[in-house]
Amino acid sequence: MKRALVLGAVVGFGVIAIAVGQAPQQNAPAAGNAPRFPPIESIENVAPNLYRITGQGGNSAVFVRDDGVLLVDTKLANNGQALLDQIKKVTNKPITHIVNTHTHGDHTGSNSFFPASVEIVTQENTSTNMKKMEAFQSADGKVGLPDRTFKDKMTLFKGKESVDLYYFGAGHTNGDAFVVFRDARVMHAGDLFATKGLPLLDVNNGGSGVAIGDTVAKATKGIKNVDKVITGHSDNMTWQDFVDYGEFNRLFLDHAKASLAAGKTPEQAAADLKLPAKFSAYNLTGRGGPSGNIGIIYNELKK
């Protein structure tokens, strides 16, 4: 049995691209770029025994169980101690498990800070993607690789502490896991639902603008009894926000398909994009703007 990491006993990658011009492909966060995220400053309560830590990468979730702590996503590299410092504000219980929602370095970057006694769980495609990352090639780095994987669904723990892990298909990457805290009625969506706006489609790690809308639709049908959603990089959202996000991506795909059939360039298609009023607050300016994602969809459809 793995030895648990006791909080306080521990001593001593990249950034999501916010713009890619008119490139037909959006890449994963690259190691070596200067972090553009705010610092880790606090831990906030989301539901009984469930907390969120923002800053220095993707939003992390902290689930305090009877005999340990489950940590979802470990942010950029060199943030392990900062995470522990925040967690110690709410519990002295040991960290026993880490779940990574996907492969990117702003969600897996501090995995290797934690010893091999902490079990790391991911979707199987994410495990494959992580093994290709430079950060996990050294002996010390390999400590941060997954110990256990799942294909479509896995349940961790029992009873009121049950945490369900789901995979419904490609979107942001080809290994995006949804983490559902069953009793709290809360889901961590990772970067498949990072913000209200254009998704980052990391085709190098299996992301898909053709699939993402259907993936969200499958999730909304397959996951029950969730009220609140912890997003990858923005404020907490409602379940309806997540449902609407699926509709946004399906409408975006429909527009791209029609534009391609009409012989329009991605830039022309972006200029003609019209969405229902409920999406008026969505951010369409970053990550290359609409033409970037339309270009990715065009390439997928042409294949």
C-alpha positions in Angstrom: 0.0 0.0 0.0 1.3 3.4 -0.8 2.5 5.6 2.0 0.5 8.8 2.4 2.1 12.2 2.2 1.5 14.1 5.5 1.0 17.8 5.0 3.8 19.8 6.3 6.3 16.9 6.0 7.2 17.7 2.5 10.2 19.9 1.9 11.3 20.9 -0.7 4.9 24.5 -18.1 3.8 26.1 -19.9 1.0 28.5 -20.3 -2.2 28.3 -22.1 -1.8 30.2 -25.3 -4.0 33.2 -25.4 -3.5 34.0 -29.1 -2.2 32.2 -32.1 -2.8 34.6 -34.9 -4.4 33.0 -37.9 -2.6 29.7 -37.4 -4.7 26.7 -38.3 -3.7 24.9 -35.2 -3.5 25.8 -31.5 -0.7 24.1 -29.6 -0.5 23.0 -26.0 1.2 25.1 -23.4 4.9 25.0 -24.0 7.5 24.5 -21.3 9.8 27.5 -20.7 7.3 30.3 -21.3 6.9 32.8 -18.5 3.8 32.2 -16.4 1.1 34.7 -17.0 -1.2 33.6 -14.2 -1.7 35.4 -10.9 -0.1 33.9 -7.8 -1.7 31.4 -5.5 -3.2 33.5 -2.7 -6.1 31.7 -1.1 -8.3 28.6 -0.8 -12.0 29.0 -1.1 -14.9 26.8 0.0 -17.1 25.4 -2.8 -19.1 22.8 -0.9 -18.8 20.9 2.4 -15.2 19.4 2.4 -14.6 20.7 -1.1 -12.3 23.7 -1.9 -10.9 25.5 -4.9 -7.4 27.0 -5.3 -6.9 29.5 -8.1 -3.7 31.1 -9.6 -0.5 29.8 -11.2 -2.3 27.6 -13.7 -5.6 25.8 -13.9 -8.0 25.8 -11.0 -7.2 23.1 -8.5 -9.9 21.3 -6.4 -9.2 19.9 -2.9 -11.5 17.2 -1.5 -11.1 16.5 2.2 -12.0 12.9 3.0 -12.1 11.0 6.3 -8.6 9.6 5.8 -7.0 11.9 3.3 -7.1 14.5 0.6 -7.8 14.2 -3.1 -6.1 17.0 -5.2 -7.4 17.7 -8.7 -4.7 19.4 -10.9 -1.3 20.6 -9.6 -0.8 23.9 -11.6 2.5 25.0 -13.1 5.8 23.6 -12.0 7.2 24.8 -8.7 3.8 25.3 -7.0 3.7 22.1 -4.9 4.6 23.9 -1.7 2.3 26.8 -2.3 -0.6 24.2 -2.8 0.3 22.5 0.4 0.4 25.8 2.3 -3.1 26.6 1.2 -4.4 23.1 1.9 -3.0 23.2 5.4 -5.3 26.1 6.1 -8.3 23.7 6.0 -6.8 20.3 7.0 -3.8 18.4 8.2 -4.9 15.2 6.7 -2.5 13.5 4.2 -2.8 13.9 0.4 -3.4 10.4 -0.9 -4.5 11.0 -4.5 -4.1 13.4 -7.4 -6.3 13.5 -10.4 -5.1 15.3 -13.5 -8.0 16.5 -15.8 -5.6 16.5 -18.8 -2.0 16.6 -19.9 -1.1 20.3 -20.0 1.7 21.6 -17.8 -0.4 24.2 -16.0 -2.5 21.3 -14.7 0.2 18.7 -14.2 3.3 20.9 -13.6 3.7 20.2 -9.9 2.9 16.5 -9.9 6.5 15.6 -9.4 6.7 17.6 -6.2 4.7 14.9 -4.5 6.3 11.6 -3.7 5.5 8.2 -5.3 3.3 7.5 -2.3 0.6 9.7 -3.7 -1.5 7.9 -6.3 -2.0 9.8 -9.6 -5.0 9.0 -11.7 -5.8 10.1 -15.3 -7.7 9.1 -18.3 -5.7 6.6 -20.4 -5.0 9.0 -23.3 -3.8 11.7 -20.9 -1.3 9.1 -19.5 0.0 8.5 -23.0 0.3 12.3 -23.6 2.1 12.9 -20.3 4.7 10.3 -21.1 5.8 12.4 -24.1 6.3 15.6 -22.1 9.8 16.7 -21.3 8.9 17.3 -17.7 8.4 13.6 -17.1 11.5 12.2 -18.8 13.9 12.3 -15.9 13.9 9.9 -12.9 12.6 12.6 -10.7 10.0 13.7 -13.2 8.6 10.2 -13.7 7.3 10.3 -10.1 4.6 12.6 -11.5 3.3 10.2 -14.1 0.0 8.4 -13.6 -0.1 5.3 -11.5 -3.6 4.3 -12.6 -5.8 5.1 -15.6 -9.4 4.7 -16.7 -11.0 4.5 -20.2 -14.6 5.7 -19.8 -15.5 5.8 -16.1 -13.9 5.1 -12.7 -15.2 5.7 -9.2 -12.8 6.5 -6.4 -13.8 5.9 -2.8 -17.2 4.8 -1.5 -20.4 6.2 -0.1 -20.7 10.0 0.5 -17.0 10.3 -0.5 -17.5 8.8 -4.0 -15.8 10.7 -6.8 -16.7 9.7 -10.3 -14.3 10.2 -13.2 -15.8 10.3 -16.7 -14.5 10.5 -20.3 -16.8 11.2 -23.2 -14.5 11.9 -26.1 -12.1 14.5 -27.6 -12.4 18.2 -27.0 -9.6 20.4 -25.5 -7.4 17.2 -25.8 -8.2 13.6 -26.4 -8.0 12.8 -22.6 -10.2 15.3 -20.9 -11.6 13.9 -17.6 -14.7 15.2 -15.8 -14.3 14.8 -12.0 -17.7 14.6 -10.2 -17.9 15.0 -6.4 -21.0 13.0 -6.1 -22.3 14.1 -2.7 -21.4 17.7 -3.2 -23.1 17.8 -6.6 -20.0 19.6 -8.1 -18.0 18.8 -11.2 -14.5 19.8 -12.1 -14.5 20.2 -15.9 -10.8 21.0 -16.4 -10.1 22.9 -19.6 -12.7 21.2 -21.7 -14.8 24.0 -20.1 -12.1 26.5 -19.2 -14.1 29.8 -19.7 -17.1 31.1 -21.5 -15.5 31.6 -24.8 -13.5 29.9 -27.5 -11.9 26.6 -26.4 -8.2 25.9 -26.9 -8.1 23.0 -29.3 -4.8 21.2 -28.8 -4.7 19.1 -31.9 -1.2 17.9 -31.0 -2.7 16.1 -28.0 -5.9 15.0 -29.8 -8.1 18.0 -29.3 -11.0 18.4 -31.8 -13.3 21.3 -32.8 -15.5 18.8 -34.6 -15.9 16.6 -31.5 -16.0 19.0 -28.6 -19.7 20.0 -28.9 -20.8 16.4 -29.0 -18.5 15.5 -26.2 -20.1 18.1 -24.0 -23.6 16.9 -25.1 -22.7 13.3 -24.1 -21.4 14.6 -20.7 -24.6 16.5 -20.1 -26.6 13.3 -20.8 -24.3 10.9 -19.0 -23.6 12.9 -15.8 -26.5 13.4 -13.3 -27.1 15.5 -10.2 -24.5 18.2 -10.7 -25.4 21.8 -9.8 -22.0 23.6 -9.8 -19.1 23.4 -12.2 -15.4 24.2 -11.3 -14.0 25.4 -14.6 -10.5 25.2 -15.8 -9.6 28.9 -15.6 -12.5 31.1 -14.7 -15.1 31.4 -12.0 -17.4 28.6 -10.9 -20.3 28.1 -13.2 -23.7 26.4 -13.1 -24.7 23.2 -14.8 -26.8 25.2 -17.3 -23.7 27.2 -18.2 -22.0 23.9 -19.1 -25.0 22.8 -21.2 -25.0 26.1 -23.0 -21.2 25.7 -23.7 -22.0 22.5 -25.5 -24.6 24.4 -27.6 -22.1 27.1 -28.4 -19.6 24.7 -29.7 -22.2 22.8 -31.8 -23.4 26.1 -33.4 -19.8 27.1 -34.0 -19.2 23.8 -35.8 -22.4 24.1 -37.9 -21.2 27.6 -39.0 -17.8 26.3 -39.9 -19.3 23.4 -41.9 -21.6 25.8 -43.9 -18.7 28.2 -44.5 -16.4 25.6 -45.8 -19.1 24.3 -48.1 -19.6 27.9 -49.4 -15.9 28.2 -50.1 -15.2 30.9 -47.5 -11.8 31.3 -45.9 -11.6 31.0 -42.1 -11.3 34.8 -41.9 -14.4 35.3 -44.0 -16.3 32.7 -41.9 -15.2 34.4 -38.7 -16.5 37.8 -40.0 -19.9 36.2 -40.8 -20.3 34.4 -37.4 -23.6 35.2 -35.7 -24.6 33.6 -32.5 -27.7 33.8 -30.2 -27.8 36.7 -27.8 -27.1 34.4 -24.8 -23.6 34.0 -26.1 -22.9 37.7 -26.3 -20.7 37.7 -23.3 -18.5 34.9 -24.6 -14.9 35.8 -25.3 -14.1 35.4 -29.0 -11.0 37.5 -29.2 -8.3 35.3 -27.6 -6.6 32.1 -28.9 -6.5 33.3 -32.5 -10.1 34.5 -32.6 -12.9 32.6 -34.3 -10.8 32.1 -37.5 -8.2 30.1 -35.6 -10.7 27.5 -34.4 -12.5 27.6 -37.8 -9.2 26.8 -39.4 -8.7 23.9 -37.1 -12.2 22.6 -37.9 -11.6 23.1 -41.7 -8.5 20.9 -41.4 -10.4 18.2 -39.6 -13.3 18.2 -42.0 -10.9 18.1 -45.0 -9.3 15.0 -43.6 
